[in-house]
């Protein structure tokens, strides 16, 4: 950016924010003078124009409670971002600004929500949460005998795309000697569906179904969360509008943005922050000289 551009930004930038928190100065100067920035991470530190709205995308994340391999003796509950029904975006700087985004459901791995600089929200779900209680059409295997499968909606691309609260992903080959208390997947003849396989360890299918019902009745149902294949499946998309996230940088021109997950933040860089950082660096170098 040349000197004239920086001078123009200093003269016309930083308009007074209106009641919505948005800078009410004309927007064309920012687009003509200031550079756009895009940065990603769980905590974003940036130098946005004061009062200028940011565009923020938050990636969902499936979290499993506890540690170790999931099993009937080590239940690891599954959750996503926004379990309360909302996702909070926070921009901290000279002031703290927040935006509450209502969600239709938690954001699991494969899901995302995007807030643009006009307050438009697009919520995209590619993950499915499924709880079972023994009433489903489980099919018993003959080898290994303590195994059963169920056909679920959606095409699961790989075993790495599914988690289970009570069973851990299969490592290696399922057999009578390996894979106890594991979950695995296989293709099915039905388009858009996948077979989910559990080696449950019970002698009969009836005992396994009784276990599933008991877990559901106890409030700890066997739960799956899986991401469907983006190449073959159409996601569920919801659109609505809220207020934009307008950042107010601190005295150094910096602002921190968080949203509970991995973010991608886009906005206009404030040239004054760059100048201030250079001045501080020059002062530090002169002090060492």
Backbone as CSV, one residue per row, in Angstrom:
resi,resn,N_x,N_y,N_z,CA_x,CA_y,CA_z,C_x,C_y,C_z
1,UNK,0.849,-1.194,0.000,0.000,0.000,0.000,0.884,1.243,0.000
2,UNK,0.608,2.231,-0.924,1.455,3.409,-1.001,1.033,4.458,0.032
3,UNK,1.832,5.557,0.132,1.611,6.580,1.146,0.261,7.249,0.972
4,UNK,-0.134,7.553,-0.264,-1.408,8.231,-0.497,-2.582,7.358,-0.032
5,UNK,-2.451,6.063,-0.252,-3.525,5.166,0.173,-3.656,5.154,1.687
6,UNK,-2.508,5.131,2.369,-2.527,5.145,3.826,-3.111,6.454,4.335
7,UNK,-2.728,7.585,3.713,-3.264,8.876,4.121,-4.779,8.919,3.935
8,UNK,-5.272,8.363,2.828,-6.710,8.343,2.582,-7.433,7.535,3.652
9,UNK,-6.836,6.420,4.047,-7.454,5.588,5.077,-7.475,6.313,6.416
10,UNK,-6.396,7.047,6.710,-6.333,7.775,7.974,-7.355,8.904,8.008
11,UNK,-7.607,9.525,6.858,-8.550,10.647,6.799,-9.985,10.157,6.866
12,UNK,-10.294,9.085,6.105,-11.686,8.679,5.958,-12.068,7.473,6.815
13,UNK,-11.116,6.794,7.404,-11.400,5.562,8.132,-11.981,5.800,9.498
14,UNK,-12.421,4.670,10.114,-12.870,4.693,11.492,-14.092,5.539,11.727
15,UNK,-15.084,5.443,10.846,-16.322,6.182,11.032,-17.010,5.771,12.321
16,UNK,-17.904,6.606,12.796,-18.623,6.323,14.021,-19.603,5.177,13.790
17,UNK,-19.612,4.217,14.697,-20.508,3.077,14.548,-21.930,3.474,14.903
18,UNK,-22.927,2.959,14.158,-24.317,3.252,14.454,-24.848,2.274,15.498
19,UNK,-26.173,2.270,15.719,-26.747,1.445,16.780,-26.548,-0.044,16.553
20,UNK,-26.375,-0.447,15.306,-26.170,-1.860,15.010,-24.734,-2.292,15.245
21,UNK,-23.846,-1.312,15.519,-22.432,-1.625,15.700,-21.642,-1.516,14.427
22,UNK,-22.317,-1.219,13.296,-21.636,-1.142,12.016,-21.123,0.271,11.770
23,UNK,-19.940,0.378,11.183,-19.374,1.658,10.786,-20.286,2.283,9.728
24,UNK,-20.762,3.551,9.968,-21.676,4.164,9.013,-20.974,5.036,7.991
25,UNK,-19.625,5.012,7.965,-18.889,5.726,6.924,-19.064,5.013,5.600
26,UNK,-18.949,5.719,4.479,-19.082,5.068,3.175,-18.125,3.890,3.048
27,UNK,-18.572,2.822,2.388,-17.783,1.590,2.332,-16.828,1.545,1.153
28,UNK,-17.052,2.402,0.129,-16.248,2.258,-1.075,-14.779,2.582,-0.826
29,UNK,-14.511,3.490,0.125,-13.106,3.846,0.377,-12.347,2.654,0.926
30,UNK,-12.984,1.859,1.783,-12.305,0.700,2.366,-11.957,-0.317,1.289
31,UNK,-12.894,-0.563,0.391,-12.649,-1.530,-0.670,-11.549,-1.056,-1.610
32,UNK,-11.453,0.273,-1.798,-10.456,0.815,-2.719,-9.086,0.952,-2.080
33,UNK,-9.061,1.193,-0.768,-7.810,1.559,-0.102,-7.203,0.415,0.706
34,UNK,-8.039,-0.339,1.381,-7.531,-1.314,2.354,-7.439,-2.719,1.765
35,UNK,-6.445,-3.445,2.238,-6.248,-4.815,1.794,-7.187,-5.749,2.557
36,UNK,-7.686,-6.761,1.870,-8.491,-7.791,2.514,-7.572,-8.797,3.173
37,UNK,-7.982,-9.306,4.319,-7.219,-10.368,4.967,-8.147,-11.545,5.236
38,UNK,-7.569,-12.739,5.212,-8.271,-13.960,5.593,-7.309,-14.799,6.410
39,UNK,-7.734,-15.209,7.591,-6.861,-16.002,8.447,-7.691,-17.038,9.191
40,UNK,-7.076,-18.174,9.503,-7.790,-19.281,10.134,-7.084,-19.749,11.395
41,UNK,-7.852,-20.313,12.310,-7.318,-20.847,13.558,-8.409,-20.880,14.611
42,UNK,-8.065,-21.364,15.802,-9.056,-21.413,16.879,-9.198,-20.060,17.554
43,UNK,-8.110,-19.303,17.628,-8.144,-17.931,18.123,-7.467,-17.054,17.092
44,UNK,-8.190,-16.073,16.573,-7.687,-15.223,15.498,-7.321,-13.853,16.057
45,UNK,-6.089,-13.415,15.817,-5.672,-12.055,16.135,-5.473,-11.315,14.821
46,UNK,-6.200,-10.209,14.657,-6.164,-9.477,13.395,-6.185,-7.977,13.660
47,UNK,-6.062,-7.195,12.599,-6.046,-5.728,12.686,-7.141,-5.167,11.780
48,UNK,-8.400,-5.357,12.149,-9.497,-4.922,11.276,-9.806,-3.437,11.444
49,UNK,-10.456,-2.881,10.461,-10.933,-1.510,10.575,-11.978,-1.419,11.685
50,UNK,-11.885,-0.378,12.495,-12.810,-0.204,13.605,-14.246,-0.092,13.097
51,UNK,-15.124,-0.874,13.701,-16.528,-0.812,13.353,-16.910,-1.515,12.074
52,UNK,-15.934,-2.011,11.341,-16.217,-2.675,10.071,-16.538,-4.146,10.347
53,UNK,-17.592,-4.641,9.768,-18.034,-6.006,10.047,-17.061,-7.035,9.476
54,UNK,-16.913,-8.147,10.196,-16.077,-9.260,9.771,-16.959,-10.381,9.227
55,UNK,-16.419,-11.164,8.319,-17.068,-12.399,7.876,-16.387,-13.554,8.604
56,UNK,-17.186,-14.423,9.246,-16.637,-15.487,10.081,-17.291,-16.817,9.720
57,UNK,-16.457,-17.836,9.503,-16.939,-19.200,9.298,-16.403,-20.081,10.413
58,UNK,-17.273,-20.863,11.031,-16.880,-21.749,12.132,-17.097,-23.194,11.692
59,UNK,-16.048,-24.001,11.801,-16.140,-25.421,11.480,-16.609,-26.203,12.703
60,UNK,-17.541,-27.134,12.492,-18.004,-27.967,13.595,-16.934,-28.951,14.051
61,UNK,-17.116,-29.485,15.241,-16.152,-30.444,15.778,-16.862,-31.424,16.700
62,UNK,-16.681,-32.722,16.426,-17.218,-33.756,17.295,-16.247,-34.005,18.434
63,UNK,-16.739,-33.869,19.654,-15.905,-34.054,20.844,-16.375,-35.295,21.592
64,UNK,-15.410,-36.104,22.029,-15.727,-37.323,22.773,-15.211,-37.173,24.195
65,UNK,-16.097,-37.306,25.158,-15.724,-37.137,26.562,-14.779,-38.242,27.016
66,UNK,-13.981,-37.940,28.034,-13.090,-38.940,28.615,-11.886,-39.228,27.747
67,UNK,-11.283,-40.376,27.964,-10.098,-40.776,27.196,-10.039,-42.291,27.099
68,UNK,-9.132,-42.763,26.251,-9.009,-44.198,26.040,-10.015,-44.710,25.027
69,UNK,-10.016,-46.010,24.800,-10.922,-46.611,23.830,-12.325,-46.702,24.398
70,UNK,-13.307,-46.291,23.591,-14.695,-46.410,24.012,-15.084,-47.884,24.086
71,UNK,-15.825,-48.245,25.116,-16.295,-49.612,25.300,-17.464,-49.569,26.277
72,UNK,-18.195,-50.672,26.427,-19.278,-50.673,27.414,-18.799,-50.329,28.820
73,UNK,-17.537,-50.588,29.109,-16.984,-50.255,30.425,-16.362,-48.865,30.455
74,UNK,-16.275,-48.211,29.301,-15.671,-46.874,29.217,-16.480,-46.043,28.225
75,UNK,-17.672,-45.653,28.642,-18.575,-44.902,27.771,-18.046,-43.490,27.579
76,UNK,-17.944,-43.068,26.310,-17.423,-41.737,25.975,-18.486,-40.970,25.182
77,UNK,-19.218,-40.141,25.895,-20.329,-39.400,25.290,-19.842,-38.476,24.180
78,UNK,-20.709,-38.243,23.183,-20.376,-37.429,22.019,-21.128,-36.104,22.060
79,UNK,-20.456,-35.032,21.676,-21.098,-33.718,21.621,-20.481,-32.899,20.501
80,UNK,-21.144,-31.793,20.155,-20.651,-30.892,19.125,-20.638,-29.465,19.621
81,UNK,-20.294,-28.535,18.746,-20.333,-27.116,19.099,-21.788,-26.641,19.123
82,UNK,-22.084,-25.766,20.076,-23.423,-25.189,20.120,-24.477,-26.133,20.648
83,UNK,-24.130,-26.974,21.613,-25.106,-27.905,22.185,-26.269,-27.171,22.846
84,UNK,-26.043,-25.927,23.270,-27.095,-25.145,23.930,-28.130,-24.610,22.946
85,UNK,-27.831,-24.711,21.642,-28.739,-24.183,20.636,-28.270,-22.889,20.015
86,UNK,-27.174,-22.343,20.531,-26.594,-21.126,19.958,-25.078,-21.240,19.926
87,UNK,-24.477,-20.471,19.040,-23.017,-20.363,18.958,-22.661,-18.891,19.169
88,UNK,-21.721,-18.626,20.067,-21.352,-17.249,20.394,-20.029,-16.888,19.747
89,UNK,-20.031,-15.827,18.940,-18.811,-15.265,18.375,-18.420,-14.053,19.214
90,UNK,-17.136,-13.964,19.548,-16.645,-12.876,20.402,-15.474,-12.192,19.724
91,UNK,-15.543,-10.864,19.602,-14.429,-10.053,19.100,-13.996,-9.123,20.238
92,UNK,-12.775,-9.324,20.745,-12.267,-8.547,21.870,-11.147,-7.631,21.418
93,UNK,-11.254,-6.370,21.782,-10.226,-5.381,21.462,-10.411,-4.184,22.364
94,UNK,-10.625,-2.995,21.759,-10.939,-1.822,22.551,-12.282,-1.960,23.230
95,UNK,-13.173,-2.688,22.598,-14.459,-3.083,23.164,-14.659,-4.572,22.873
96,UNK,-15.572,-5.180,23.623,-15.926,-6.570,23.359,-17.273,-6.614,22.659
97,UNK,-17.303,-7.209,21.493,-18.529,-7.352,20.718,-18.855,-8.841,20.599
98,UNK,-20.133,-9.170,20.756,-20.564,-10.565,20.635,-21.749,-10.675,19.690
99,UNK,-21.843,-11.840,19.061,-23.004,-12.173,18.231,-23.435,-13.588,18.590
100,UNK,-24.717,-13.740,18.923,-25.288,-15.056,19.214,-25.965,-15.582,17.941
101,UNK,-25.481,-16.721,17.454,-26.064,-17.317,16.239,-26.941,-18.505,16.628
102,UNK,-28.259,-18.429,16.423,-29.124,-19.587,16.690,-28.797,-20.727,15.728
103,UNK,-28.784,-21.940,16.243,-28.486,-23.116,15.425,-29.669,-24.069,15.416
104,UNK,-29.822,-24.801,14.310,-30.859,-25.823,14.245,-30.413,-27.096,14.954
105,UNK,-29.107,-27.233,15.192,-28.566,-28.399,15.885,-27.086,-28.197,16.122
106,UNK,-26.470,-29.021,16.992,-25.027,-28.900,17.241,-24.226,-29.070,15.959
107,UNK,-23.057,-28.448,15.927,-22.158,-28.551,14.777,-21.117,-29.625,15.063
108,UNK,-21.219,-30.745,14.340,-20.251,-31.830,14.460,-19.215,-31.715,13.344
109,UNK,-18.197,-32.549,13.405,-17.182,-32.558,12.354,-17.858,-32.782,10.994
110,UNK,-17.587,-31.872,10.066,-18.239,-31.912,8.762,-19.294,-30.837,8.607
111,UNK,-19.759,-30.272,9.749,-20.741,-29.190,9.721,-20.027,-27.842,9.763
112,UNK,-20.753,-26.769,9.470,-20.180,-25.427,9.554,-21.301,-24.396,9.591
113,UNK,-20.967,-23.205,10.110,-21.878,-22.077,10.049,-21.070,-20.865,9.621
114,UNK,-21.636,-20.071,8.708,-20.936,-18.904,8.167,-21.783,-17.660,8.398
115,UNK,-21.149,-16.617,8.942,-21.765,-15.312,9.138,-21.038,-14.318,8.249
116,UNK,-21.766,-13.670,7.307,-21.085,-12.717,6.438,-21.122,-11.315,7.036
117,UNK,-20.528,-10.347,6.327,-20.403,-9.000,6.887,-21.699,-8.201,6.829
118,UNK,-22.795,-8.820,6.358,-24.103,-8.179,6.384,-25.040,-8.842,7.390
119,UNK,-24.530,-9.836,8.111,-25.347,-10.525,9.094,-26.097,-11.728,8.561
120,UNK,-25.822,-12.134,7.334,-26.475,-13.312,6.762,-25.781,-14.575,7.270
121,UNK,-26.581,-15.550,7.681,-26.068,-16.788,8.259,-26.437,-17.972,7.374
122,UNK,-25.454,-18.828,7.101,-25.691,-20.078,6.377,-25.162,-21.214,7.251
123,UNK,-26.065,-22.086,7.678,-25.717,-23.223,8.536,-25.781,-24.502,7.696
124,UNK,-24.669,-25.244,7.651,-24.567,-26.427,6.795,-24.253,-27.658,7.637
125,UNK,-25.061,-28.704,7.479,-24.853,-29.949,8.225,-24.580,-31.101,7.271
126,UNK,-23.411,-31.741,7.464,-23.060,-32.960,6.742,-22.914,-34.137,7.698
127,UNK,-23.094,-33.892,8.984,-22.951,-34.948,9.981,-24.327,-35.376,10.478
128,UNK,-24.428,-36.629,10.892,-25.664,-37.198,11.405,-25.396,-37.792,12.782
129,UNK,-26.271,-37.461,13.735,-26.214,-38.074,15.067,-27.335,-39.096,15.167
130,UNK,-26.994,-40.319,15.582,-27.967,-41.403,15.638,-27.863,-42.100,16.986
131,UNK,-28.976,-42.200,17.707,-29.008,-42.973,18.949,-29.880,-44.198,18.729
132,UNK,-29.522,-45.309,19.376,-30.251,-46.571,19.202,-30.729,-47.079,20.557
133,UNK,-31.845,-47.844,20.537,-32.409,-48.351,21.791,-32.805,-49.822,21.711
134,UNK,-32.372,-50.530,20.654,-32.682,-51.947,20.520,-33.907,-52.243,19.697
135,UNK,-34.688,-51.213,19.369,-35.897,-51.439,18.571,-35.614,-51.474,17.076
136,UNK,-34.392,-51.193,16.687,-34.025,-51.122,15.270,-33.895,-52.529,14.666
137,UNK,-33.770,-52.568,13.363,-33.657,-53.838,12.648,-32.198,-54.287,12.604
138,UNK,-31.694,-54.750,13.730,-30.324,-55.265,13.794,-30.277,-56.660,13.181
139,UNK,-29.240,-56.918,12.377,-29.052,-58.210,11.722,-27.882,-58.934,12.381
140,UNK,-28.144,-60.139,12.872,-27.108,-60.910,13.556,-26.175,-61.596,12.571
141,UNK,-24.886,-61.705,12.947,-23.894,-62.385,12.125,-23.695,-63.813,12.620
142,UNK,-23.136,-64.628,11.723,-22.763,-65.994,12.117,-21.277,-66.081,12.447
143,UNK,-20.482,-65.144,11.896,-19.047,-65.148,12.191,-18.480,-63.725,12.057
144,UNK,-18.064,-63.136,13.154,-18.192,-63.583,14.544,-19.659,-63.561,14.997
145,UNK,-20.032,-64.501,15.856,-21.429,-64.639,16.262,-21.885,-63.460,17.134
146,UNK,-20.971,-62.893,17.897,-21.343,-61.783,18.787,-21.253,-60.437,18.058
147,UNK,-21.797,-60.403,16.853,-21.724,-59.223,15.987,-23.077,-58.992,15.338
148,UNK,-23.401,-57.709,15.117,-24.651,-57.365,14.445,-24.447,-56.077,13.666
149,UNK,-25.276,-55.881,12.642,-25.179,-54.638,11.877,-26.552,-54.024,11.674
150,UNK,-26.539,-52.739,11.362,-27.746,-51.973,11.107,-27.488,-51.079,9.905
151,UNK,-28.483,-50.879,9.071,-28.349,-49.996,7.916,-28.814,-48.596,8.305
152,UNK,-27.933,-47.603,8.061,-28.221,-46.230,8.475,-28.265,-45.317,7.247
153,UNK,-28.954,-44.194,7.333,-29.013,-43.264,6.197,-27.687,-42.557,5.978
154,UNK,-27.350,-42.301,4.707,-26.128,-41.579,4.375,-24.984,-42.501,4.009
155,UNK,-24.123,-42.021,3.126,-22.935,-42.768,2.720,-21.746,-42.300,3.542
156,UNK,-21.196,-43.185,4.363,-20.040,-42.861,5.197,-18.788,-43.185,4.393
157,UNK,-17.941,-42.171,4.166,-16.794,-42.346,3.285,-15.733,-43.285,3.812
158,UNK,-15.453,-43.226,5.112,-14.398,-44.059,5.690,-14.678,-44.266,7.166
159,UNK,-13.967,-45.214,7.779,-14.146,-45.503,9.197,-13.736,-44.306,10.054
160,UNK,-12.856,-43.467,9.520,-12.447,-42.274,10.260,-13.542,-41.229,10.358
161,UNK,-14.666,-41.446,9.661,-15.762,-40.474,9.659,-16.873,-40.825,10.643
162,UNK,-16.676,-41.847,11.481,-17.714,-42.242,12.430,-17.112,-42.438,13.818
163,UNK,-17.851,-41.996,14.835,-17.492,-42.241,16.226,-18.698,-42.837,16.930
164,UNK,-18.436,-43.645,17.967,-19.492,-44.257,18.755,-19.186,-44.074,20.236
165,UNK,-20.220,-43.851,21.012,-20.026,-43.598,22.443,-19.585,-44.841,23.216
166,UNK,-19.986,-46.028,22.757,-19.756,-47.262,23.516,-18.785,-48.239,22.854
167,UNK,-18.403,-47.972,21.604,-17.532,-48.896,20.869,-16.481,-48.088,20.112
168,UNK,-15.263,-48.593,20.050,-14.159,-47.873,19.405,-14.005,-48.325,17.954
169,UNK,-13.439,-47.469,17.089,-13.250,-47.848,15.680,-12.390,-49.096,15.542
170,UNK,-12.788,-49.971,14.638,-12.052,-51.208,14.405,-10.667,-50.914,13.858
171,UNK,-9.654,-51.559,14.452,-8.282,-51.475,13.946,-7.896,-52.866,13.452
172,UNK,-7.704,-52.994,12.147,-7.379,-54.300,11.601,-8.602,-54.984,11.027
173,UNK,-8.628,-56.314,11.117,-9.685,-57.116,10.508,-10.611,-57.683,11.570
174,UNK,-11.907,-57.601,11.323,-12.885,-58.158,12.256,-12.924,-59.674,12.124
175,UNK,-12.762,-60.372,13.260,-12.800,-61.839,13.264,-13.197,-62.304,14.657
176,UNK,-13.336,-63.596,14.808,-13.687,-64.151,16.117,-12.588,-63.919,17.137
177,UNK,-11.381,-63.628,16.667,-10.247,-63.410,17.565,-9.866,-61.936,17.705
178,UNK,-10.537,-61.062,16.977,-10.142,-59.649,17.006,-11.352,-58.751,16.789
179,UNK,-11.282,-57.574,17.377,-12.316,-56.578,17.128,-13.437,-56.541,18.138
180,UNK,-13.254,-57.107,19.334,-14.296,-57.061,20.347,-14.546,-55.619,20.783
181,UNK,-15.807,-55.260,20.942,-16.255,-53.912,21.333,-15.791,-52.844,20.344
182,UNK,-15.980,-53.127,19.066,-15.586,-52.169,18.027,-16.763,-51.840,17.119
183,UNK,-16.608,-50.717,16.420,-17.555,-50.296,15.392,-16.818,-50.243,14.064
184,UNK,-17.466,-50.686,13.004,-16.894,-50.604,11.663,-18.032,-50.372,10.678
185,UNK,-17.688,-50.158,9.425,-18.708,-49.864,8.417,-18.475,-50.709,7.172
186,UNK,-19.523,-50.809,6.371,-19.420,-51.518,5.097,-20.480,-50.951,4.158
187,UNK,-20.264,-51.187,2.882,-21.210,-50.690,1.892,-22.491,-51.521,1.912
188,UNK,-23.529,-50.996,1.308,-24.799,-51.686,1.198,-25.316,-51.545,-0.226
189,UNK,-26.209,-52.453,-0.610,-26.758,-52.399,-1.960,-27.711,-51.221,-2.139
190,UNK,-28.165,-50.641,-1.018,-29.092,-49.511,-1.088,-28.324,-48.211,-1.267
191,UNK,-28.579,-47.465,-2.331,-27.877,-46.190,-2.538,-28.143,-45.213,-1.389
192,UNK,-27.120,-44.489,-1.006,-27.271,-43.490,0.038,-27.384,-44.044,1.438
193,UNK,-26.964,-45.294,1.635,-27.012,-45.893,2.977,-25.707,-46.645,3.263
194,UNK,-25.473,-46.927,4.554,-24.247,-47.601,4.979,-24.581,-48.603,6.073
195,UNK,-23.880,-49.723,6.090,-24.014,-50.695,7.177,-23.046,-50.339,8.293
196,UNK,-23.564,-50.185,9.501,-22.742,-49.961,10.689,-22.700,-51.268,11.472
197,UNK,-21.494,-51.730,11.756,-21.288,-53.059,12.341,-20.729,-52.912,13.759
198,UNK,-21.341,-53.604,14.710,-20.850,-53.622,16.089,-20.520,-55.052,16.497
199,UNK,-19.309,-55.247,16.993,-19.015,-56.522,17.658,-19.272,-56.278,19.137
200,UNK,-20.447,-56.680,19.592,-20.965,-56.285,20.900,-20.568,-57.196,22.045
201,UNK,-20.208,-58.450,21.742,-19.735,-59.349,22.790,-20.802,-60.192,23.464
202,UNK,-22.088,-60.029,23.096,-23.148,-60.829,23.715,-23.359,-62.140,22.951
203,UNK,-23.830,-63.164,23.662,-24.000,-64.478,23.050,-25.154,-64.514,22.064
204,UNK,-26.159,-63.679,22.278,-27.317,-63.675,21.387,-27.692,-62.248,21.019
205,UNK,-28.415,-62.117,19.911,-28.892,-60.811,19.485,-29.895,-60.242,20.490
206,UNK,-30.696,-61.107,21.086,-31.693,-60.657,22.063,-31.029,-59.999,23.260
207,UNK,-29.935,-60.581,23.740,-29.213,-59.989,24.872,-28.613,-58.640,24.490
208,UNK,-28.120,-58.545,23.266,-27.563,-57.273,22.790,-28.647,-56.195,22.743
209,UNK,-29.820,-56.539,22.226,-30.906,-55.560,22.161,-31.374,-55.149,23.552
210,UNK,-31.366,-56.096,24.486,-31.713,-55.755,25.863,-30.707,-54.752,26.439
211,UNK,-29.453,-54.938,26.098,-28.418,-54.005,26.553,-28.650,-52.609,25.970
212,UNK,-28.972,-52.539,24.680,-29.227,-51.244,24.050,-30.404,-50.537,24.716
213,UNK,-31.461,-51.276,25.032,-32.622,-50.680,25.689,-32.263,-50.202,27.098
214,UNK,-31.499,-51.008,27.813,-31.110,-50.636,29.178,-30.271,-49.363,29.181
215,UNK,-29.369,-49.237,28.201,-28.548,-48.036,28.111,-29.394,-46.807,27.794
216,UNK,-30.369,-46.968,26.894,-31.257,-45.848,26.557,-32.092,-45.448,27.766
217,UNK,-32.614,-46.433,28.503,-33.435,-46.155,29.678,-32.620,-45.472,30.778
218,UNK,-31.325,-45.754,30.820,-30.447,-45.167,31.845,-29.969,-43.766,31.483
219,UNK,-30.336,-43.304,30.275,-29.910,-41.971,29.850,-28.524,-41.938,29.239
220,UNK,-27.968,-43.102,28.935,-26.655,-43.185,28.275,-26.780,-44.030,27.007
221,UNK,-27.618,-43.639,26.058,-27.852,-44.471,24.872,-26.601,-44.639,24.017
222,UNK,-26.509,-45.768,23.361,-25.443,-45.978,22.383,-25.678,-44.981,21.249
223,UNK,-24.676,-44.154,20.983,-24.817,-43.034,20.063,-23.726,-43.066,19.016
224,UNK,-24.104,-42.754,17.784,-23.144,-42.615,16.691,-23.207,-41.181,16.172
225,UNK,-22.057,-40.649,15.799,-21.997,-39.405,15.036,-21.105,-39.681,13.841
226,UNK,-21.644,-39.448,12.633,-20.841,-39.726,11.450,-21.040,-38.651,10.399
227,UNK,-20.007,-38.453,9.602,-20.023,-37.471,8.522,-20.308,-38.188,7.213
228,UNK,-21.269,-37.684,6.450,-21.591,-38.305,5.168,-20.655,-37.783,4.082
229,UNK,-20.538,-38.578,3.033,-19.613,-38.279,1.943,-20.066,-37.032,1.179
230,UNK,-19.210,-36.013,1.164,-19.559,-34.754,0.496,-19.725,-34.925,-1.009
231,UNK,-19.070,-35.939,-1.580,-19.125,-36.132,-3.031,-20.458,-36.720,-3.488
232,UNK,-21.171,-37.391,-2.577,-22.397,-38.084,-2.986,-23.646,-37.623,-2.225
233,UNK,-23.467,-36.927,-1.121,-24.601,-36.564,-0.280,-24.877,-35.061,-0.319
234,UNK,-26.124,-34.682,-0.293,-26.521,-33.275,-0.254,-26.672,-32.838,1.196
235,UNK,-25.965,-31.796,1.606,-26.052,-31.369,3.001,-27.390,-30.697,3.314
236,UNK,-27.689,-30.589,4.591,-28.854,-29.832,5.041,-28.420,-28.396,5.291
237,UNK,-29.053,-27.440,4.613,-28.640,-26.037,4.689,-29.794,-25.188,5.212
238,UNK,-29.492,-24.334,6.198,-30.471,-23.410,6.754,-29.915,-21.999,6.666
239,UNK,-30.766,-21.043,6.251,-30.328,-19.652,6.121,-31.228,-18.748,6.961
240,UNK,-30.606,-17.762,7.613,-31.357,-16.741,8.335,-30.464,-15.514,8.509
241,UNK,-30.927,-14.546,9.245,-30.187,-13.287,9.388,-30.065,-12.908,10.862
242,UNK,-28.911,-12.395,11.241,-28.680,-11.852,12.577,-27.856,-10.576,12.408
243,UNK,-27.369,-10.008,13.489,-26.539,-8.820,13.355,-25.119,-9.220,12.969
244,UNK,-24.386,-8.362,12.266,-22.994,-8.674,11.907,-22.070,-8.523,13.109
245,UNK,-20.874,-9.086,12.995,-19.853,-8.969,14.038,-18.919,-7.819,13.659
246,UNK,-19.054,-6.695,14.341,-18.258,-5.501,14.043,-17.187,-5.327,15.099
247,UNK,-15.937,-5.470,14.724,-14.830,-5.439,15.667,-14.418,-4.009,16.011
248,UNK,-13.953,-3.827,17.254,-13.369,-2.554,17.698,-11.970,-2.870,18.223
249,UNK,-10.921,-2.571,17.451,-9.557,-2.914,17.867,-9.120,-2.133,19.106
250,UNK,-8.060,-2.631,19.755,-7.500,-1.929,20.912,-6.564,-0.815,20.450
251,UNK,-5.832,-0.230,21.400,-4.968,0.905,21.088,-3.870,0.549,20.094
252,UNK,-3.512,-0.721,20.035,-2.488,-1.170,19.085,-3.097,-1.605,17.755
253,UNK,-4.412,-1.452,17.616,-5.068,-1.827,16.368,-5.374,-3.304,16.254
254,UNK,-5.318,-4.039,17.381,-5.492,-5.486,17.334,-6.838,-5.908,17.909
255,UNK,-7.304,-7.035,17.430,-8.571,-7.599,17.876,-8.447,-9.124,17.867
256,UNK,-9.045,-9.775,18.868,-9.037,-11.233,18.965,-10.445,-11.766,18.751
257,UNK,-10.584,-12.752,17.869,-11.888,-13.321,17.539,-11.895,-14.799,17.922
258,UNK,-12.956,-15.226,18.621,-13.108,-16.614,19.025,-14.553,-17.061,18.816
259,UNK,-14.713,-18.383,18.661,-16.060,-18.912,18.469,-16.213,-20.346,18.921
260,UNK,-15.260,-20.857,19.711,-15.372,-22.200,20.249,-14.833,-23.300,19.363
261,UNK,-14.495,-22.980,18.119,-13.968,-23.980,17.199,-12.961,-23.349,16.259
262,UNK,-12.668,-24.027,15.166,-11.754,-23.483,14.172,-12.486,-22.461,13.310
263,UNK,-11.921,-21.243,13.253,-12.549,-20.135,12.549,-11.778,-19.774,11.292
264,UNK,-12.481,-19.191,10.335,-11.867,-18.463,9.231,-12.484,-17.071,9.245
265,UNK,-11.629,-16.049,9.418,-12.091,-14.669,9.545,-11.588,-13.862,8.354
266,UNK,-12.487,-13.103,7.748,-12.139,-12.243,6.619,-12.606,-10.822,6.918
267,UNK,-11.764,-9.848,6.593,-12.132,-8.453,6.811,-11.181,-7.526,6.089
268,UNK,-11.267,-6.235,6.424,-10.383,-5.226,5.846,-9.314,-4.858,6.856
269,UNK,-8.046,-4.900,6.406,-6.903,-4.564,7.256,-6.842,-3.055,7.466
270,UNK,-6.670,-2.626,8.730,-6.516,-1.206,9.036,-5.064,-0.810,8.816
271,UNK,-4.771,0.077,7.859,-3.366,0.457,7.598,-2.726,1.148,8.779
272,UNK,-3.525,1.757,9.654,-2.948,2.421,10.825,-2.310,1.423,11.779
273,UNK,-2.863,0.213,11.825,-2.281,-0.804,12.689,-0.900,-1.203,12.176
274,UNK,-0.767,-1.306,10.854,0.535,-1.625,10.260,1.540,-0.529,10.568
275,UNK,1.104,0.737,10.431,1.993,1.852,10.729,2.411,1.842,12.194
276,UNK,1.452,1.588,13.083,1.747,1.575,14.513,2.742,0.472,14.855
277,UNK,2.571,-0.701,14.243,3.494,-1.814,14.495,4.897,-1.472,14.015
278,UNK,4.994,-0.785,12.847,6.307,-0.383,12.333,6.954,0.651,13.252
279,UNK,6.146,1.582,13.759,6.689,2.592,14.668,7.253,1.945,15.933
280,UNK,6.520,0.977,16.471,6.997,0.287,17.675,8.278,-0.488,17.397
281,UNK,8.360,-1.075,16.208,9.561,-1.838,15.864,10.759,-0.913,15.688
282,UNK,10.518,0.226,15.043,11.605,1.209,14.851,12.096,1.724,16.197
283,UNK,11.150,2.029,17.100,11.522,2.526,18.429,12.355,1.480,19.176
284,UNK,11.950,0.198,19.057,12.713,-0.858,19.738,14.113,-0.995,19.172
285,UNK,14.226,-0.880,17.828,15.544,-0.979,17.192,16.421,0.202,17.584
286,UNK,15.832,1.403,17.653,16.611,2.578,18.052,17.090,2.463,19.486
287,UNK,16.276,1.859,20.331,16.680,1.691,21.723,17.877,0.756,21.866
288,UNK,17.986,-0.207,20.933,19.112,-1.144,20.978,20.374,-0.557,20.369
289,UNK,20.216,0.462,19.536,21.361,1.031,18.823,22.315,1.762,19.781
